[in-house]
């Protein structure tokens, strides 16, 4: 399998980290989406990464779809429940962490428009979304165990550190600060940090 990624994409980072955690044989192929390369468009007509190319040549895209597929490849994995309501709650938790990433990404895009092109309503809305999402994650993460929710949360808060160091998610959410302190040196997180 090949995973087409941008090394700064938090969605791709989540999958690179998951592949390491599950010990999957996945070749990571840096594929900058802004170059609009034909290989990316052939795999994903939306021109977005990440994309997982399966050995038969078919492509899966959207990080939540790919993560679900990766988790299904390892029977007995303990990162996420595999059935019943617990499975759906876990998928919803991933959507929560992704929602923090979505708002962060949109906030970054809004900031790139400059003052003249900026609608003042959107940045504050995105910041409120990030704050609510981070608080919800803080209420859900385990203080002692490490599952897929904790790993997705780490990707989300480290993306905030990368793009918005002024957002004090640690001060507002001591449980997230404790989680970060506990997991920041985990091998899969260290190996997938974006380049400086």
Beta strands, then each sheet from edge to edge (+ up, - down):
strand 1: 2-5
strand 2: 27-30
strand 3: 51-53
strand 4: 59-61
sheet 1: 2+ 1+ 3- 4+
end
